[in-house]
Amino acid sequence: MFIATLCLSRRLSMALVAAALAGAFPLLASAQPYPAKPVKVVVGYSAGGAVDAVARTVGQAMSVSMGQTFVVDNKPGAGTNIAVKSVIAAEPDGYTLMMAANALAANMALYQPAPFDAERDLVAVSLIGRVPVVIAANASAPYASIQQLIAAARAKPGSISFASPGNGSTPHMAVEFFKRAAGISLLHIPYRGGSQALTDVIGGQLPLVAVNALEVQPHVKSGKLKVLAVLSTNRSAIFPEVPTIAESGFPGFEASVWYGLVAPAATPKPIVTRLHAEVQKALQTKEVRDRMTAVGGEVLPGSAEMFAALIRSERQRYEKLVREANIKPD
């Protein structure tokens, strides 16, 4: 009886071990080194814009470094909220990322109730770089510098209008910050995108436009527009002759379009750490640096914590501006 019981116990133990091993095989098979398949980088804007260009450039550098394809997935709409929500809802496995910009911080104040909480729902992977917002004027406008614009605006408050890509867009917010710093009043005319805004300013319907440096570059080259100021701490590589807003009498003022990579909040720490390291490596390559220079910007190496702090501070800054200026999204 004892021997029979012992044999039964052994057979039962072996069966349990076999079952455990069988259950572990799928896990062992899936535990391949990251990344084991293509990585999707969501962009909340249409293809061809600055954010899309940065995502593709950085993605290509990371593809070479990590030996896996990085595919850009453009999801425009709702001020990038559609794209952000799709990333928040994605599996937190490192295979869905987002190339985010200022809207990630601004939209939490612009849209009520807030569509998401970036600090809770996403994890900052790495800051990529920034491109300055510029204030440009029609070639025949009666001011050739930001000081002349300020003087004209003070002489006739509210009489000078400026176009932007839309209510709550980064260029719109940048000019709102500038208006407060300069103590002037300008009339905002929102458009649905920068293209039509630029067309109307070139055509003379409006005297001013606020856009990122890349969008205005070809029109400045053709002589149809002139840049009055670059709203950044450093001069732009594509407009080296144009003074920064700090050089124009506003030290410490800065309003740029920044770019950074984020992932779903529950993405494993080792994957986030690996991605951060790979982004830092990509930012050192000539291809990425040249591309950022070509769009009028600069790379910004740094820690993931630095990027998280930027998102937090930008959120607070935009919340105050939206409240005080009563800005509503399109």
PyMOL commands that set and color helices and strands:
alter all, ss='L'
color gray80, all
select helices_A, chain A and resi 2-30+50-66+78-88+103-110+118-121+146-155+170-182+194-202+213-221+269-283+286-294+304-325
alter helices_A, ss='H'
color red, helices_A
select strands_A, chain A and resi 39-43+70-74+96-100+122-138+161-164+187-190+208-212+225-230+256-264+298-299
alter strands_A, ss='S'
color yellow, strands_A
deselect
rebuild
show_as cartoon
